[in-house]
Amino acid sequence: MAELAGSGASLADFIWKNAEDLWGDFKHTDFGKIILPFTLLRRLECVLEPTREGVRETHAAFKDAGIDLDLVLRQATRYPFYNTSEYALGNLGSTKTRQNLQDYIAHFSDNARIIFEQFDFSNTILRLDKAGVLFKICKNFAGIDLHPEAVPDRVMSNLYEHLIRRFGAEVNEGAEDFMTPRDVVHLATALLLDPDDALFESNPGLIRTLYDPTCGTGGFLTDAMNHVAEYGNRFKVPPVLVPHGQELEPETHAVCLTSMLLRTLESDPGRDLSKNIRLGSTLSNDQFANERFHYCLSNPPFGKKWEKDSDAVNTEHKEKKYDGRFGPGLPRINDGSMLFLLHLASKLELPENGGGRAAIVLSGSPLFNGGASSGESEIRRWLLENDLVEAIVALPTEIFFRTGIGTYLWILSNKKDGRREKRVQLINATGFWSSIKNEGNKRRIVDDDQRRQIVDIYAAAENSEVSRMIDYRTFGYRRIKVLRPLRMSLVMDDKGLAKLQEEKAWQKLSPEHQQVWLNALQPHMGATHLFGWAETFADETVRASLAAGKVIKAGKTFVKALVNAFGQRDPQGEPVLDTDGAVVSDPELTDYENVPLTEDIRDYLAREVLPHLPDAYIDESFRDDKDKGIGRVGYEINFNRFFYQYVPPRKLHDIDAELKQVESEIAALLAEVATE
């Protein structure tokens, strides 16, 4: 066992050999649901082994004393859980294995027993017993040492995730979607916590809260707690992070519960750190409503629809507005990752209570998806204008298990230092990686040295080849509506006359009145008139008819019918004016321009538009809903704009020379073949 303890993957392979005893009686898709809870059970059992007899004796002595047994037994184990059964995996016996194992599970404290309920473990026990393999599986696991001294927390966490990945791949359920690779976890944790080094050093034993709204197996929580525990090597008393988390999937929630049950605080070893690990959808059922935290970590699913949460999210958005989590706006239904971004921002501890910082892993789309006034843009706008975005790190591709896409690590903070105020640091860390043996889509890793380099670049907060300190307004723009006058002439031809006769205003006329208009139009056929001629012609025709003793009418609808029938756009024509004398815009020539927030829109128009389109003008009625300024405000964060490096194409002479060289080599090879 010692040789296996150093590698989570090797240990997982060893445990997975139990599958050999399951073949034939169970589908391979069931293996993970059997093996994982047994792994958790053995882990708990190994931790409790040294105090087993003492706990049973304490329970027997005080069970009828009318005292809080839960408190007494926790003190006996020095963990926040216990088991009072006389059984363990190694002494269940081969005749009544099922009954004894059920008794064993039933005698766990409530906070540990729920772990097995999440796996529907009682049903698993029945199925194993019916298949005749329950005793063998129990015996197999009884022989594995999973005590933390033999298998450290990080190795155990790797083991859980290795099993879940292997199980998820078997059933094609995307189990890896929620899993964050260890190197990404370490980087996010370091970026989140290292800036508070001075705070931890000056406040030994400082207690801070930690939160992950998509906690999965608890990788982020565990790593952050391990990270601050290492401060104990430098300071007498390390800081304490009190974990909080919420998870949607019952199985992974159970793994996280186990991890937190096994963690203890030196100052309060009986404290149950699992009680703040909740089950449910964070978006529609926030189980930490109105609570805030000093540190937040999250890796929400990439590109996952939020339609199942839509009723609750939309209600909160409409009713609570900015008093809720989703006041700034809502993204499109096909990707809920920006909802988690807003959620974390709402969870940051208030500055007067020490402030909060958050790290969240996102795909590239939250940087730029959605135009001005869209939900996505409004979310970016709110975050940037409230100075909550401290840094965004572009990570290498191919570092996740199920996708090779580019990913980004956002750092949020409401306690920026002076040099970062109103600025966002962009870090291009796409080149900081080392190759590894493929694990699914994961072909690269950010090793310890590369992580330290990225953290140092972040801490420096300076401009360099891979770092930019950007005024947040640089990401903003006003989308202005640029209009041009409608220029139209009336071309009197047979085609126009046919169109006029199809107009409803014409068809409503009596045959007699139609003939009057045809007679009036006839002298003008073949001519071209200015746009305003239609109204003049109609008035003159009405007056002439009255003089001849005939009463006809020509309202605005009929004049419009004349324009629709005979009007043709004429770039050289005069601008069309409405009844108030204002220029009428041509809807076919309407265009939009994105003007940087740092620039005056009229200066931009004069420089970029008017030299090419002298008659263009800004639609001043097209305004932003929030600041009421002309043009609608939008924000997007384009990494390429700041880090793109132009690479000139190769010279044609060099390409031609290389082609000739290749041709010569091919010819030589063909000659060799021909002579054989």
C-alpha positions in Angstrom: 0.0 0.0 0.0 2.9 2.4 0.7 3.9 2.4 -2.9 0.4 3.4 -3.9 -0.1 6.1 -1.4 1.9 8.7 -3.4 -0.2 8.5 -6.5 -3.9 9.1 -6.6 -4.1 7.6 -10.1 -2.3 4.4 -9.0 -4.4 4.1 -5.9 -7.5 4.5 -8.0 -6.4 1.7 -10.3 -5.9 -0.5 -7.3 -9.3 0.3 -5.9 -10.9 -0.1 -9.3 -9.8 -3.7 -9.4 -12.8 -4.4 -7.3 -14.7 -4.0 -10.6 -13.4 -7.5 -11.5 -15.6 -8.9 -8.8 -18.6 -7.0 -10.1 -18.4 -8.1 -13.8 -21.3 -10.2 -14.8 -23.6 -9.2 -12.0 -23.6 -5.4 -12.6 -23.4 -3.1 -15.6 -20.1 -1.3 -16.0 -22.0 1.9 -15.7 -22.8 0.9 -12.0 -19.2 0.4 -11.0 -18.5 3.9 -9.9 -21.7 4.2 -7.8 -20.6 1.1 -5.9 -16.8 1.8 -5.6 -16.9 5.5 -4.7 -19.1 5.2 -1.6 -17.1 2.2 -0.4 -14.0 4.3 -0.8 -15.5 7.1 1.3 -16.7 4.6 3.9 -13.2 3.1 4.2 -11.7 6.6 4.5 -14.0 7.5 7.4 -13.4 4.2 9.0 -9.6 4.6 8.9 -9.9 8.0 10.5 -12.1 6.7 13.4 -10.1 3.5 13.9 -7.9 4.8 16.8 -10.9 5.9 18.8 -13.3 3.1 18.0 -13.2 1.4 21.4 -13.2 4.6 23.3 -16.2 5.9 21.5 -18.2 2.7 22.1 -17.3 2.7 25.8 -18.3 6.4 26.1 -21.5 5.7 24.3 -22.3 2.8 26.6 -21.5 4.8 29.7 -23.6 7.9 28.8 -26.4 6.8 26.5 -28.9 6.8 29.3 -27.4 9.8 31.2 -29.6 12.4 29.5 -26.7 14.5 28.2 -25.8 15.6 24.7 -24.2 12.5 23.5 -23.3 14.1 20.1 -21.1 16.6 21.8 -19.4 14.0 24.1 -18.7 11.6 21.2 -17.3 14.3 19.0 -14.8 15.1 21.8 -14.0 11.4 22.0 -13.1 11.2 18.3 -11.7 14.7 18.0 -13.6 14.8 14.8 -17.1 16.2 14.1 -18.5 12.7 13.4 -18.4 9.3 15.0 -19.8 5.7 14.7 -21.0 3.7 17.7 -21.5 0.4 15.9 -19.5 -2.7 16.9 -19.0 -3.5 13.3 -16.4 -2.4 10.7 -15.7 -3.5 7.2 -13.3 -6.1 8.5 -15.6 -7.9 10.9 -19.0 -8.0 9.2 -18.9 -11.7 8.8 -19.9 -13.8 5.8 -23.3 -14.9 6.9 -25.1 -11.7 7.9 -23.0 -9.3 5.9 -25.9 -7.2 4.7 -27.6 -6.8 8.1 -24.3 -6.0 9.8 -23.3 -3.5 7.2 -26.7 -1.8 7.4 -26.2 -1.6 11.2 -22.8 -0.2 10.7 -24.0 2.6 8.5 -27.0 3.3 10.7 -24.7 4.0 13.7 -22.8 6.8 12.0 -23.6 10.3 13.3 -26.2 12.1 11.2 -23.7 14.3 9.3 -21.8 11.2 8.1 -24.8 9.0 7.4 -26.2 11.5 4.9 -23.1 10.8 2.7 -24.4 7.3 2.0 -27.9 8.5 1.6 -26.7 10.7 -1.3 -25.5 7.5 -3.0 -28.6 5.5 -2.3 -26.2 3.2 -0.6 -28.8 1.0 1.1 -30.0 -0.1 -2.3 -26.5 -0.8 -3.4 -26.0 -3.0 -0.4 -29.1 -5.0 -1.2 -28.0 -5.5 -4.9 -24.5 -6.6 -3.9 -25.9 -9.0 -1.3 -28.3 -10.5 -3.9 -25.5 -11.0 -6.3 -23.4 -12.7 -3.6 -20.4 -10.4 -3.8 -21.1 -8.1 -0.8 -18.8 -9.9 1.6 -15.9 -9.9 -0.9 -16.2 -6.2 -1.7 -16.2 -5.4 2.0 -13.2 -7.6 2.6 -11.3 -6.0 -0.3 -11.8 -2.5 1.0 -11.1 -3.5 4.6 -7.6 -4.3 3.4 -6.9 -0.8 2.0 -5.3 1.8 4.3 -6.9 5.1 3.5 -5.9 7.0 6.7 -4.8 10.6 6.1 -1.3 9.8 7.3 -1.0 7.1 4.6 -3.0 9.0 1.9 -2.9 12.8 2.2 -5.8 15.0 1.5 -4.6 16.1 -1.9 -3.9 12.5 -3.0 -7.3 11.5 -1.8 -9.0 14.3 -3.6 -7.2 13.2 -6.8 -8.4 9.7 -6.2 -12.1 10.8 -5.9 -11.8 12.8 -9.0 -10.0 10.1 -10.9 -12.8 7.6 -10.0 -15.5 10.1 -11.0 -13.8 10.9 -14.3 -13.4 7.2 -15.1 -17.0 6.6 -14.1 -18.3 9.6 -16.0 -16.5 8.6 -19.1 -18.1 5.1 -18.9 -21.6 6.4 -18.8 -21.0 9.5 -21.0 -22.7 11.8 -18.4 -20.1 14.5 -18.5 -18.9 13.9 -15.0 -15.7 15.8 -15.7 -17.6 19.0 -16.6 -17.5 20.2 -13.0 -13.9 19.1 -12.3 -11.1 21.6 -12.2 -7.6 20.3 -12.8 -5.3 20.5 -9.8 -2.9 23.0 -11.6 -5.8 25.4 -12.3 -7.0 25.0 -8.7 -3.5 25.8 -7.3 -3.2 28.9 -9.6 -6.6 30.3 -8.7 -5.9 29.8 -5.0 -2.5 31.4 -5.1 -3.9 34.5 -7.1 -6.8 34.8 -4.6 -4.9 34.4 -1.3 -1.3 35.6 -1.9 -2.2 39.3 -2.0 -3.2 39.0 1.7 0.1 37.7 2.9 0.7 40.9 4.9 -2.7 40.6 6.4 -2.2 37.1 7.5 1.3 37.8 8.9 0.1 40.8 11.0 -3.0 38.9 12.3 -1.9 35.4 13.4 -4.9 33.0 13.6 -7.1 35.4 11.6 -10.5 33.7 10.8 -11.9 34.3 7.3 -14.8 32.8 5.4 -14.4 30.8 2.1 -17.1 30.0 -0.4 -17.5 28.0 -3.6 -21.0 28.0 -5.2 -20.1 25.1 -7.5 -18.0 23.2 -5.1 -18.1 19.7 -6.8 -15.8 17.4 -4.8 -14.5 20.3 -2.8 -11.2 20.7 -4.6 -11.1 24.5 -4.4 -12.1 24.5 -0.7 -9.5 21.9 0.2 -6.7 23.6 -1.7 -7.4 27.0 -0.2 -7.5 25.6 3.3 -4.3 23.7 2.7 -2.8 26.9 1.2 -3.3 29.0 4.3 -2.3 26.1 6.6 1.1 26.4 5.1 1.4 29.8 6.7 2.0 27.9 9.9 5.5 27.2 8.7 6.2 31.0 8.7 3.9 32.2 11.4 3.1 30.7 14.8 -0.6 30.5 14.2 -1.8 30.1 10.6 -5.0 31.8 9.4 -8.2 29.8 9.4 -10.6 29.6 6.4 -14.1 28.4 7.3 -15.5 26.6 4.2 -18.9 27.1 2.7 -20.1 25.5 -0.5 -23.1 24.4 -2.6 -23.3 21.6 -5.1 -26.0 20.4 -7.5 -25.1 16.7 -7.9 -25.7 14.5 -4.9 -22.7 12.1 -5.5 -20.2 14.9 -5.7 -21.8 16.7 -2.8 -21.3 13.5 -0.8 -17.6 13.5 -1.6 -17.3 17.1 -0.6 -19.1 16.4 2.7 -16.6 13.6 3.4 -13.6 15.9 2.7 -14.9 18.6 5.1 -15.9 16.0 7.8 -12.3 14.9 7.9 -10.9 18.4 8.3 -10.5 19.8 11.7 -9.5 23.2 13.1 -6.7 23.1 15.5 -8.5 25.7 17.7 -11.8 23.8 17.5 -11.3 20.1 16.5 -14.9 19.2 17.1 -16.3 21.8 14.8 -18.3 20.3 11.9 -16.9 21.9 8.7 -19.3 19.9 6.6 -22.5 21.6 7.9 -22.0 24.5 5.5 -21.8 22.3 2.4 -25.3 22.4 0.9 -27.1 20.5 -1.8 -29.1 22.3 -4.5 -28.9 24.7 -7.4 -27.1 27.9 -6.5 -28.9 30.0 -9.2 -32.4 29.1 -8.2 -32.0 28.1 -4.6 -29.2 30.1 -3.0 -28.7 28.4 0.4 -26.5 31.2 1.6 -28.9 34.1 0.7 -27.8 37.4 2.1 -24.5 36.0 3.3 -21.1 37.4 2.3 -17.6 35.9 2.3 -14.0 37.0 2.4 -12.9 34.6 -0.3 -14.8 33.0 -3.1 -13.7 30.4 -5.7 -15.7 28.8 -8.5 -15.5 26.9 -11.8 -19.1 26.9 -13.1 -19.9 24.7 -16.1 -18.9 26.2 -19.5 -21.8 27.0 -21.8 -24.4 25.3 -19.7 -28.1 26.3 -20.2 -29.9 27.9 -17.2 -33.4 27.2 -18.4 -34.1 25.0 -15.4 -33.4 27.9 -13.1 -35.0 30.5 -15.4 -38.2 31.0 -13.4 -36.4 31.8 -10.2 -33.7 33.9 -11.8 -36.1 36.0 -13.9 -38.3 36.6 -10.8 -35.3 37.7 -8.7 -34.1 39.9 -11.6 -37.5 41.6 -12.0 -38.6 41.9 -8.4 -35.4 42.5 -6.5 -33.5 44.3 -9.2 -30.2 45.6 -7.7 -31.2 44.4 -4.2 -30.8 40.9 -5.6 -28.0 39.1 -7.4 -29.0 39.6 -11.0 -30.0 43.3 -11.2 -27.5 44.4 -13.9 -28.9 42.0 -16.5 -29.4 38.4 -17.7 -27.3 36.5 -20.3 -28.8 34.4 -23.0 -30.4 31.2 -21.9 -27.7 29.0 -23.5 -24.9 30.0 -21.1 -25.4 30.7 -17.4 -21.7 31.3 -16.5 -22.2 35.1 -16.2 -24.9 34.5 -13.7 -22.3 32.9 -11.5 -20.1 35.9 -12.1 -22.8 38.2 -10.8 -23.6 35.7 -8.0 -20.0 35.8 -6.7 -19.9 39.6 -6.9 -22.9 39.7 -4.6 -21.2 37.4 -2.2 -18.1 39.6 -1.6 -17.8 40.6 2.0 -18.4 44.3 2.5 -15.3 46.6 2.6 -16.1 47.7 6.1 -15.9 44.0 7.2 -12.6 43.4 5.5 -13.8 43.2 1.9 -13.9 40.2 -0.4 -12.0 38.7 -3.3 -13.1 36.0 -5.7 -11.6 33.9 -8.4 -13.7 32.3 -11.1 -12.8 30.2 -14.2 -14.8 31.1 -17.3 -14.7 30.4 -21.0 -13.9 33.3 -23.4 -17.5 34.2 -24.2 -18.2 36.3 -21.1 -15.4 38.7 -22.3 -17.2 39.8 -25.4 -20.6 38.1 -26.1 -23.6 40.3 -26.5 -23.6 43.8 -28.0 -24.4 47.2 -26.3 -27.4 47.0 -24.0 -27.5 43.2 -24.0 -27.6 41.4 -20.7 -24.0 40.2 -21.1 -22.7 43.7 -21.8 -24.7 45.2 -19.0 -23.2 42.6 -16.6 -19.7 43.6 -17.7 -20.6 47.3 -17.5 -21.8 46.9 -13.9 -18.7 45.0 -12.8 -16.3 47.4 -14.4 -18.1 50.6 -13.5 -18.2 49.4 -9.9 -14.5 48.7 -10.1 -14.9 45.0 -9.1 -12.7 43.4 -11.8 -9.1 43.4 -10.6 -7.5 41.0 -13.1 -8.3 38.6 -15.9 -5.7 35.9 -16.8 -5.8 34.1 -20.1 -4.9 30.5 -19.4 -3.3 28.0 -21.8 -5.5 25.9 -24.0 -5.8 22.2 -23.5 -5.5 22.3 -19.7 -9.0 20.9 -19.0 -10.2 17.3 -19.1 -13.1 17.7 -21.5 -12.3 20.7 -23.6 -9.3 22.3 -25.2 -10.8 25.8 -25.5 -9.3 28.9 -24.2 -10.2 29.7 -20.6 -9.9 32.8 -18.4 -9.5 33.3 -14.7 -11.2 36.4 -13.4 -10.2 38.0 -10.1 -12.9 40.1 -8.5 -12.2 42.4 -5.6 -14.0 45.2 -3.7 -10.8 46.2 -1.8 -8.4 47.1 -4.5 -5.2 48.9 -3.6 -4.5 52.4 -4.9 -2.5 51.4 -8.0 -5.3 49.1 -9.2 -8.3 51.5 -8.7 -10.3 52.0 -11.8 -7.9 49.7 -13.7 -8.0 46.0 -14.8 -4.9 43.9 -15.2 -4.9 41.7 -18.2 -2.3 38.8 -18.1 -1.6 36.7 -21.1 -0.5 33.4 -19.6 -1.3 31.3 -22.6 2.4 30.5 -23.0 3.0 29.3 -19.4 2.6 25.5 -19.7 4.4 22.2 -19.9 3.3 19.1 -21.9 2.0 16.1 -20.1 0.6 12.7 -21.1 -2.9 13.2 -22.4 -5.8 12.9 -19.8 -8.8 13.3 -22.1 -8.4 16.7 -23.6 -5.8 17.8 -21.0 -2.4 17.8 -22.7 -0.8 20.7 -20.8 -0.2 21.6 -17.2 0.8 24.9 -15.4 3.7 23.6 -13.2 4.8 25.1 -9.9 7.5 27.4 -11.5 5.0 28.7 -14.1 2.4 29.3 -11.5 4.9 31.3 -9.4 5.8 33.4 -12.5 2.1 34.2 -13.2 1.5 35.1 -9.5 4.6 37.4 -9.6 3.4 39.1 -12.7 0.0 39.6 -11.1 1.6 41.0 -7.9 3.8 43.4 -9.9 0.7 45.1 -11.5 2.9 46.5 -14.2 2.8 46.8 -18.0 5.0 44.2 -19.7 5.0 41.9 -22.7 2.4 39.7 -21.0 0.7 42.2 -18.7 -1.3 45.3 -19.3 -2.8 47.7 -16.7 -5.9 49.1 -18.5 -8.3 51.9 -17.5 -11.6 50.2 -17.4 -13.2 52.8 -19.7 -11.0 51.5 -22.4 -13.3 48.5 -22.7 -16.4 50.7 -23.1 -18.0 52.2 -26.1 -21.1 54.0 -27.2 -23.0 52.5 -30.0 -24.4 55.5 -31.9 -26.9 55.4 -34.6 -25.8 57.2 -37.8 -28.4 58.4 -40.1 -28.4 59.8 -43.7 -31.1 61.8 -45.4 -33.7 60.1 -47.6 -33.0 61.4 -51.1 -35.8 60.5 -53.5 -37.3 61.6 -56.8 -40.6 60.7 -58.3 -40.2 58.9 -61.6 -43.5 58.9 -63.5 -43.6 55.7 -65.6 -45.9 52.8 -66.3 -44.3 50.6 -63.7 -45.1 53.2 -61.0 -48.6 53.5 -62.3 -49.2 49.8 -62.0 -47.9 49.9 -58.4 -50.2 52.8 -57.6 -53.2 50.8 -58.8 -52.2 48.0 -56.3 -52.2 50.4 -53.3 -55.2 50.2 -50.9 -55.7 53.9 -51.0 -56.3 53.7 -54.8 -58.5 50.6 -54.6 -60.8 52.4 -52.2 -61.6 55.1 -54.8 -64.6 54.8 -57.0 -64.0 54.1 -60.7 -65.0 57.7 -61.5 -62.5 59.2 -59.1 -59.8 56.7 -60.3 -60.3 58.1 -63.8 -60.0 61.6 -62.6 -56.5 60.8 -61.1 -55.5 58.9 -64.2 -56.4 61.9 -66.4 -54.4 64.2 -64.1 -51.3 61.9 -64.1 -51.2 61.3 -67.8 -49.5 64.6 -68.8 -46.7 63.9 -66.3 -45.9 60.4 -67.5 -42.2 60.1 -68.5 -41.2 63.0 -66.3 -39.1 63.1 -63.1 -40.2 65.3 -60.2 -38.8 66.3 -56.8 -40.1 64.3 -53.8 -42.3 67.2 -52.6 -44.1 67.3 -56.0 -46.6 64.5 -54.9 -48.3 66.7 -52.3 -48.4 69.7 -54.6 -49.8 67.6 -57.4 -52.5 66.2 -55.2 -53.5 69.6 -53.9 -53.7 71.1 -57.5 -55.7 68.1 -58.8 -58.2 68.5 -55.9 -58.6 72.2 -56.6 -59.0 71.6 -60.4 -61.7 69.0 -59.8 -63.6 71.3 -57.5 -63.5 74.0 -60.2 -64.9 71.5 -62.6 -67.7 70.7 -60.2 -66.2 67.4 -59.0 -65.4 66.7 -55.3 -62.5 64.4 -54.7 -60.2 63.9 -51.7 -56.4 63.5 -51.4 -55.4 62.9 -47.8 -52.0 61.9 -46.4 -52.7 58.2 -47.2 -53.2 58.9 -50.9 -50.1 61.1 -51.1 -48.1 58.3 -49.4 -49.5 55.9 -52.0 -48.2 58.2 -54.8 -44.7 58.3 -53.1 -44.7 54.5 -52.7 -45.6 54.0 -56.3 -43.4 56.5 -58.1 -40.7 57.2 -55.6 -37.2 56.0 -56.3 -34.0 56.7 -54.3 -31.8 59.2 -56.0 -28.4 59.9 -54.4 -28.3 63.2 -56.2 -31.8 64.2 -55.2 -32.7 66.7 -52.5 -33.2 65.4 -48.9 -36.8 64.6 -48.1 -38.4 66.8 -45.4 -41.4 65.9 -43.2 -44.3 68.2 -42.5 -42.3 70.0 -39.8 -39.5 70.7 -42.2 -37.1 68.1 -40.5 -35.0 65.9 -42.6 -36.4 62.4 -43.1 -33.8 59.6 -42.7 -33.3 56.8 -45.1 -33.8 53.5 -43.2 -31.8 51.6 -45.8 -28.8 53.8 -45.1 -28.9 53.6 -41.3 -25.6 52.5 -39.8 -24.0 52.1 -36.3 -20.6 53.1 -35.0 -19.0 52.0 -31.8 -17.3 55.1 -30.3 -14.8 54.5 -27.5 -16.1 55.9 -24.2 -12.9 58.0 -23.9 -13.8 59.9 -27.0 -16.5 62.5 -27.9 -19.0 61.1 -30.3 -19.1 64.2 -32.5 -15.3 64.3 -32.8 -15.4 60.7 -33.8 -18.1 61.4 -36.4 -16.1 64.3 -37.8 -13.0 62.2 -38.1 -14.2 58.8 -39.1 -17.5 59.3 -40.9 -18.0 62.7 -42.4 -15.0 62.6 -44.7 -16.7 59.7 -46.4 -20.3 60.6 -45.9 -20.7 64.4 -45.6 -24.5 64.2 -45.1 -24.4 61.8 -42.2 -25.7 62.8 -38.8 -26.3 61.3 -35.3 -29.7 60.1 -34.2 -29.9 61.9 -30.9 -33.1 60.0 -29.9 -31.1 56.8 -29.8 -30.0 56.9 -26.1 -28.7 54.8 -23.3 -31.4 53.6 -20.8 -29.1 54.2 -17.8 -27.1 57.3 -18.3 -29.5 58.8 -20.9 -26.6 59.8 -23.0 -26.6 59.7 -26.8 -25.8 56.2 -28.0 -26.1 52.9 -26.0 -23.2 51.9 -23.8 -21.5 48.6 -24.3 -18.4 46.9 -22.8 -16.2 44.1 -24.2 -12.8 42.9 -23.3 -10.7 42.0 -26.3 -7.4 40.3 -25.3 -6.1 40.2 -28.9 -6.3 44.0 -29.0 -3.7 44.3 -26.3 -1.5 41.3 -27.0 -1.6 40.7 -30.7 1.8 40.7 -32.3 2.0 41.1 -36.0 4.0 38.4 -37.8 4.9 39.5 -41.4 4.3 36.8 -44.1 7.3 35.0 -45.5 8.8 36.4 -48.6 7.7 34.8 -51.9 11.3 34.3 -52.8 11.9 32.1 -49.8 8.7 30.1 -50.3 9.6 29.5 -53.9 13.1 28.4 -53.0 11.7 25.9 -50.4 9.2 24.5 -52.9 12.0 24.0 -55.5 14.0 22.2 -52.8 11.1 19.9 -52.0 10.5 19.2 -55.7 14.2 18.2 -56.1 13.9 15.8 -53.1 10.8 14.2 -54.6 12.4 13.9 -58.0 15.4 12.2 -56.4 13.2 9.7 -54.6 11.3 8.9 -57.7 14.6 8.3 -59.6 15.6 5.9 -56.9 12.3 4.0 -57.3 12.6 3.9 -61.1 16.1 2.3 -61.0 15.2 -0.5 -58.6 
